[in-house]
Amino acid sequence: MVDMRNGQRIAVVAGVCAAVVSVVGFGAYSLLGDDGSGGGAAAADGGPGGDDEPAGPPTDEEVLTASGAFLDAWAAGDAVAAAELTSDPEAARAALEALAADASLTEVAIEAGTPDGASVPFSLDATVAHGDEEPAELGWETALSVVRDEASGEPVVAWAPTVIHPNLAEGQSLETGPISEVPPVEALDRNGAVLSADDYPSLAPVIAELQERYGEQAGGSAGAETRIVDAEGETVTSLLELAEPTAGQVPTTIDPTVQRAAEDAVADSASASVVAIQPSTGAIHAVANSPADGFDTALEGSYAPGSTFKIVTASLLLDRDLASPGAEHPCPKHFTHGGWEFQNLDEFEIEGGTFADSFARSCNTAFISQAPELSDDELGSHARDAFGLGLDWQVGVTSMDGAVPTQSDAQMAASLIGQGGVRMNPLTMASVSATVKNGSFLQPYLVPADFDGRQLAQAPSPLPTAGDLRSLMSRTAANGTAAEAMAGLGGDIGGKTGSAEVDGQDKPNAWFTGYRNDLAVAAVVPDSGHGGTFAGPLVADVLRVAP
């Protein structure tokens, strides 16, 4: 109960029956005059002025009676009874019941102040008990007004959100819950240091996804607070913090040195993306995009890879004995297949050249000329079985894992040079180079698989043509189309350029993929030009930091 004479208050646990002690309640006090005679009460028959007179504003005694009964019922946890004493019982009941259900107020103690006309100020103190968090005390001061109900003529509490809390507006409510939807996480680099989006802007979307994906299992806590929320559940004001959020930790394979090199490499490009992979493990050492806050082309992009895909086609031709590095191989100016005439850049040709010559100079017709010898599904099957492209990769974040659809006629021929329906991104093309360097496909991953028990994708067998492919890529890096970009890089190197034509673009998308020692890198610079000129330098800048 609530006593207005001396400020005495009684805390009543919501939903728990309690014995009534010998304390005069606020409601009982309001029925008595100063001498206990009941003087000043309303006339017995009719309203304040009798049946024939219109009811006026509530009298002082009616204000005391109505407000006291309402506050007594509220403090006792009887939301139904309290709501019936208001001008809007349905809204009042919902709001009062939500204090226990949604705001986790398990105890309520109310102390009324001195009325000022029809307005009655009061203070509320409550205990907030939420989940496993330590209970905490929360209190505030607000006020109610007593009005005469137009239909019944009875004095009632004018219902408004401010009766609950002075800062509540229409459509708002109190709730207690996690401070964030998922606990925060700290993404760790391969050395165990925290990765910061301030230091590595390109990793901002990656870190955000790691929190969303692993927040619940990374060992952190979302914290808890009591707050005012709007109708959509968005926080308006935080009233009480029960527990601060604590970050869990998610390990990644990011190498800070390689990541810095990748960030710097794309920094001067309006649009560019780079991925670096360790061939011996599949660990992703760097992911960088420009702009950093744009779409994650590096991991999720879907572009025709152009001539960089000739690495995969070359592997198929070598495996099918349709080509051999040192054997003579046709590279005419033009070749027609499926009713479409294909040509080389600037219509060059290589007379009496080998397949290694055609690969180093990126001769289109050397590959397309073998289309009549291949079935429509062979390229896709080989890409999947030898390079893992199109398998369901479990990287630890969202990725597009390559697409080599079955096509026919001219589209099948175009696929052999990375056009048609073939779709890749820097992640998949870095993996192609990593597979060549390692000799077998190891699925790229950003989060170690043992962190969450993921099963990484596996190709059915080692790459059957790895040795020949390494020799082809090494020659291309030394004196082929990749030579200018790779100039000055020592160690075991290989590279391949690509320039993918795109309808509606004035310039092709520039591609480059290569490796140096135990680091494989790929880059795409959309709508820029030749791969060796625009994407090659980005890859080379990252490869320079390879151990």
FENPE-V142297 format. One record per residue. N is the residue number from 0. SS is DSSP state (helix for helix, strand for strand, loop for the rest). D_LAST is the distance of its C-alpha to the last C-alpha in Angstrom with 2 decimals. Layout:
N;SS;D_LAST / N;SS;D_LAST
This chain:
0;loop;76.32 / 1;strand;76.16 / 2;loop;78.89 / 3;loop;79.49 / 4;loop;82.15 / 5;loop;80.02 / 6;loop;76.44 / 7;loop;76.30 / 8;strand;73.66 / 9;loop;72.98 / 10;loop;69.55 / 11;strand;69.83 / 12;strand;67.03 / 13;loop;66.63 / 14;loop;67.99 / 15;loop;69.55 / 16;loop;73.35 / 17;loop;74.58 / 18;loop;78.09 / 19;loop;79.87 / 20;loop;80.73 / 21;loop;83.69 / 22;loop;82.09 / 23;loop;83.71 / 24;loop;81.13 / 25;helix;80.56 / 26;helix;82.24 / 27;helix;85.24 / 28;helix;85.71 / 29;loop;85.84 / 30;loop;88.94 / 31;loop;91.03 / 32;loop;92.77 / 33;loop;92.75 / 34;loop;95.77 / 35;loop;94.61 / 36;loop;97.30 / 37;loop;95.05 / 38;loop;96.60 / 39;loop;94.85 / 40;loop;93.61 / 41;loop;93.95 / 42;loop;97.26 / 43;loop;97.70 / 44;loop;98.74 / 45;loop;96.35 / 46;loop;93.65 / 47;loop;93.92 / 48;loop;96.90 / 49;loop;98.54 / 50;loop;98.65 / 51;loop;100.19 / 52;loop;97.87 / 53;loop;94.32 / 54;loop;91.63 / 55;loop;90.13 / 56;loop;86.90 / 57;loop;86.24 / 58;loop;88.26 / 59;helix;86.74 / 60;helix;87.66 / 61;helix;86.06 / 62;helix;82.84 / 63;helix;82.84 / 64;helix;83.69 / 65;helix;81.20 / 66;helix;78.25 / 67;helix;79.04 / 68;helix;79.27 / 69;helix;76.00 / 70;helix;74.07 / 71;helix;75.65 / 72;helix;74.57 / 73;helix;71.04 / 74;helix;70.65 / 75;loop;72.03 / 76;loop;69.38 / 77;loop;71.97 / 78;helix;70.28 / 79;helix;72.98 / 80;helix;75.84 / 81;helix;74.12 / 82;helix;73.30 / 83;helix;76.93 / 84;loop;77.94 / 85;strand;75.95 / 86;loop;76.59 / 87;loop;73.80 / 88;helix;73.71 / 89;helix;71.12 / 90;helix;68.51 / 91;helix;69.32 / 92;helix;69.01 / 93;helix;65.60 / 94;helix;64.30 / 95;helix;65.74 / 96;helix;64.55 / 97;helix;61.02 / 98;helix;60.88 / 99;helix;60.77 / 100;helix;58.89 / 101;loop;56.25 / 102;loop;56.21 / 103;loop;56.59 / 104;strand;59.50 / 105;strand;61.13 / 106;strand;63.78 / 107;strand;65.68 / 108;strand;68.10 / 109;strand;70.04 / 110;strand;72.17 / 111;strand;74.45 / 112;loop;75.50 / 113;loop;78.75 / 114;loop;79.55 / 115;strand;79.97 / 116;loop;82.29 / 117;loop;80.64 / 118;strand;77.17 / 119;strand;76.09 / 120;strand;73.00 / 121;strand;71.22 / 122;strand;68.14 / 123;strand;66.01 / 124;strand;63.91 / 125;strand;61.85 / 126;strand;59.38 / 127;strand;56.18 / 128;loop;54.99 / 129;loop;52.01 / 130;loop;50.25 / 131;loop;48.77 / 132;loop;48.59 / 133;loop;50.88 / 134;loop;54.11 / 135;strand;54.69 / 136;strand;57.72 / 137;strand;58.11 / 138;strand;61.16 / 139;strand;62.54 / 140;strand;65.84 / 141;strand;67.37 / 142;strand;70.86 / 143;strand;72.98 / 144;strand;76.11 / 145;strand;79.19 / 146;strand;80.95 / 147;strand;83.90 / 148;loop;83.02 / 149;loop;84.76 / 150;loop;85.71 / 151;loop;86.89 / 152;loop;87.75 / 153;loop;85.94 / 154;strand;83.69 / 155;strand;80.02 / 156;strand;76.64 / 157;loop;75.30 / 158;loop;72.00 / 159;loop;68.94 / 160;helix;65.24 / 161;helix;65.87 / 162;helix;68.10 / 163;loop;64.92 / 164;loop;62.85 / 165;loop;63.71 / 166;loop;60.47 / 167;loop;60.75 / 168;loop;61.53 / 169;loop;62.76 / 170;loop;60.22 / 171;loop;58.21 / 172;strand;58.06 / 173;strand;56.62 / 174;strand;53.94 / 175;strand;51.75 / 176;strand;48.37 / 177;loop;44.58 / 178;loop;43.30 / 179;loop;40.63 / 180;loop;40.72 / 181;loop;37.76 / 182;loop;36.22 / 183;loop;33.38 / 184;strand;29.86 / 185;strand;26.80 / 186;strand;23.59 / 187;strand;20.85 / 188;loop;17.12 / 189;loop;14.97 / 190;loop;15.50 / 191;loop;19.21 / 192;loop;19.75 / 193;strand;22.21 / 194;loop;21.14 / 195;loop;23.66 / 196;loop;24.91 / 197;loop;25.76 / 198;loop;22.18 / 199;loop;20.89 / 200;helix;24.00 / 201;helix;22.70 / 202;helix;22.46 / 203;helix;26.17 / 204;helix;27.54 / 205;helix;24.96 / 206;helix;25.91 / 207;helix;29.55 / 208;helix;29.37 / 209;helix;27.73 / 210;helix;30.74 / 211;helix;33.20 / 212;helix;31.79 / 213;helix;31.00 / 214;loop;33.21 / 215;loop;35.88 / 216;loop;33.72 / 217;loop;31.16 / 218;loop;33.64 / 219;loop;34.74 / 220;strand;38.22 / 221;loop;39.64 / 222;loop;42.22 / 223;strand;45.84 / 224;strand;48.34 / 225;strand;51.85 / 226;strand;52.04 / 227;strand;54.21 / 228;strand;52.97 / 229;loop;54.28 / 230;loop;55.53 / 231;loop;52.04 / 232;loop;50.78 / 233;loop;48.81 / 234;strand;48.96 / 235;strand;51.53 / 236;strand;51.76 / 237;strand;50.27 / 238;strand;53.12 / 239;strand;51.60 / 240;strand;48.15 / 241;strand;48.49 / 242;strand;44.86 / 243;loop;41.72 / 244;loop;38.85 / 245;strand;36.03 / 246;loop;32.53 / 247;strand;31.00 / 248;strand;27.26 / 249;strand;25.18 / 250;strand;21.65 / 251;loop;19.11 / 252;loop;15.57 / 253;loop;14.72 / 254;loop;11.52 / 255;helix;13.11 / 256;helix;10.41 / 257;helix;10.02 / 258;helix;13.79 / 259;helix;14.65 / 260;helix;13.07 / 261;helix;15.04 / 262;helix;18.11 / 263;helix;18.11 / 264;helix;17.73 / 265;helix;20.88 / 266;loop;22.78 / 267;loop;24.86 / 268;loop;25.85 / 269;loop;29.03 / 270;loop;27.71 / 271;strand;24.19 / 272;strand;21.93 / 273;strand;18.26 / 274;strand;16.53 / 275;strand;12.94 / 276;strand;12.68 / 277;loop;10.56 / 278;loop;12.51 / 279;loop;12.79 / 280;loop;14.52 / 281;loop;15.75 / 282;strand;14.62 / 283;strand;14.91 / 284;strand;12.27 / 285;strand;14.33 / 286;strand;17.93 / 287;strand;19.53 / 288;strand;23.02 / 289;strand;25.29 / 290;loop;27.79 / 291;loop;26.23 / 292;loop;29.63 / 293;loop;30.41 / 294;loop;30.09 / 295;loop;26.79 / 296;helix;26.29 / 297;helix;22.62 / 298;helix;23.73 / 299;helix;27.45 / 300;loop;28.13 / 301;loop;30.22 / 302;strand;30.08 / 303;loop;30.78 / 304;loop;27.42 / 305;helix;29.08 / 306;helix;27.68 / 307;helix;24.20 / 308;helix;26.29 / 309;helix;27.28 / 310;helix;24.30 / 311;helix;26.33 / 312;helix;29.59 / 313;helix;28.35 / 314;helix;27.42 / 315;helix;30.96 / 316;helix;32.62 / 317;helix;30.85 / 318;helix;31.76 / 319;loop;35.33 / 320;loop;35.65 / 321;loop;36.37 / 322;loop;33.73 / 323;loop;31.88 / 324;loop;29.20 / 325;loop;31.48 / 326;loop;34.77 / 327;strand;36.88 / 328;loop;36.57 / 329;loop;38.75 / 330;strand;37.53 / 331;loop;40.80 / 332;loop;41.33 / 333;strand;42.67 / 334;strand;42.97 / 335;strand;45.25 / 336;strand;44.79 / 337;loop;46.64 / 338;loop;48.73 / 339;strand;45.85 / 340;strand;44.90 / 341;strand;41.17 / 342;strand;39.88 / 343;loop;36.80 / 344;helix;35.64 / 345;helix;38.32 / 346;helix;39.98 / 347;loop;38.14 / 348;loop;38.59 / 349;strand;37.19 / 350;loop;40.03 / 351;loop;39.41 / 352;loop;35.66 / 353;strand;33.42 / 354;helix;31.55 / 355;helix;28.29 / 356;helix;29.96 / 357;helix;30.99 / 358;helix;27.56 / 359;helix;25.91 / 360;helix;28.70 / 361;loop;28.91 / 362;loop;32.55 / 363;helix;34.16 / 364;helix;37.23 / 365;helix;35.36 / 366;helix;34.37 / 367;helix;37.53 / 368;loop;39.73 / 369;loop;38.74 / 370;helix;39.97 / 371;helix;43.41 / 372;helix;41.89 / 373;loop;40.15 / 374;loop;41.72 / 375;loop;41.14 / 376;loop;39.02 / 377;helix;36.77 / 378;helix;33.90 / 379;helix;33.76 / 380;helix;34.04 / 381;helix;31.23 / 382;helix;28.93 / 383;helix;29.71 / 384;helix;29.75 / 385;helix;26.75 / 386;helix;24.44 / 387;loop;25.88 / 388;loop;26.99 / 389;loop;30.01 / 390;loop;29.73 / 391;loop;30.14 / 392;loop;26.62 / 393;loop;26.52 / 394;loop;23.56 / 395;loop;25.07 / 396;loop;26.15 / 397;loop;28.16 / 398;loop;26.67 / 399;loop;28.17 / 400;loop;27.01 / 401;loop;28.19 / 402;strand;31.69 / 403;loop;33.01 / 404;loop;36.76 / 405;loop;39.29 / 406;loop;41.02 / 407;loop;43.48 / 408;helix;44.72 / 409;helix;43.10 / 410;helix;40.84 / 411;helix;39.46 / 412;helix;38.83 / 413;helix;37.11 / 414;helix;34.79 / 415;loop;33.51 / 416;loop;31.94 / 417;loop;30.70 / 418;loop;33.89 / 419;loop;36.94 / 420;loop;36.28 / 421;loop;32.54 / 422;strand;30.68 / 423;strand;26.97 / 424;loop;24.57 / 425;helix;20.89 / 426;helix;20.28 / 427;helix;22.05 / 428;helix;20.73 / 429;helix;17.05 / 430;helix;18.25 / 431;helix;19.89 / 432;helix;16.77 / 433;helix;15.02 / 434;helix;18.23 / 435;helix;18.23 / 436;helix;14.75 / 437;helix;15.59 / 438;loop;19.18 / 439;loop;20.84 / 440;loop;21.15 / 441;loop;19.70 / 442;loop;21.22 / 443;loop;18.94 / 444;strand;19.74 / 445;loop;19.40 / 446;loop;21.58 / 447;loop;21.22 / 448;helix;24.21 / 449;helix;25.62 / 450;helix;26.24 / 451;helix;29.14 / 452;loop;29.63 / 453;loop;28.68 / 454;loop;28.67 / 455;loop;25.78 / 456;loop;26.88 / 457;loop;26.65 / 458;loop;27.24 / 459;loop;29.91 / 460;loop;28.06 / 461;loop;24.88 / 462;loop;24.33 / 463;loop;26.89 / 464;loop;25.64 / 465;helix;21.86 / 466;helix;21.85 / 467;helix;24.06 / 468;helix;22.19 / 469;helix;18.90 / 470;helix;21.03 / 471;helix;22.66 / 472;helix;19.59 / 473;helix;18.07 / 474;helix;21.43 / 475;helix;21.67 / 476;helix;18.43 / 477;helix;19.73 / 478;helix;23.38 / 479;loop;24.33 / 480;loop;24.57 / 481;loop;20.81 / 482;helix;20.60 / 483;helix;21.44 / 484;helix;18.82 / 485;helix;16.00 / 486;loop;17.34 / 487;loop;15.14 / 488;loop;11.88 / 489;loop;10.92 / 490;loop;9.57 / 491;loop;11.09 / 492;strand;12.41 / 493;strand;15.38 / 494;strand;17.41 / 495;strand;20.85 / 496;strand;23.06 / 497;strand;25.92 / 498;strand;28.94 / 499;strand;31.04 / 500;loop;34.67 / 501;loop;36.19 / 502;loop;39.93 / 503;loop;41.07 / 504;loop;38.06 / 505;loop;38.49 / 506;loop;34.90 / 507;loop;32.57 / 508;strand;29.55 / 509;strand;26.43 / 510;strand;23.66 / 511;strand;20.34 / 512;strand;17.86 / 513;strand;14.96 / 514;strand;11.64 / 515;strand;8.69 / 516;loop;7.18 / 517;loop;7.22 / 518;strand;8.01 / 519;strand;11.64 / 520;strand;13.53 / 521;strand;17.25 / 522;strand;19.62 / 523;strand;23.39 / 524;strand;25.57 / 525;loop;29.16 / 526;loop;32.09 / 527;loop;30.28 / 528;loop;30.33 / 529;loop;28.26 / 530;helix;24.85 / 531;helix;23.22 / 532;helix;24.75 / 533;helix;24.33 / 534;loop;21.57 / 535;helix;19.33 / 536;helix;18.40 / 537;helix;17.43 / 538;helix;14.98 / 539;helix;13.59 / 540;helix;13.26 / 541;helix;11.08 / 542;helix;8.93 / 543;loop;8.43 / 544;loop;6.27 / 545;loop;3.82 / 546;loop;0.00
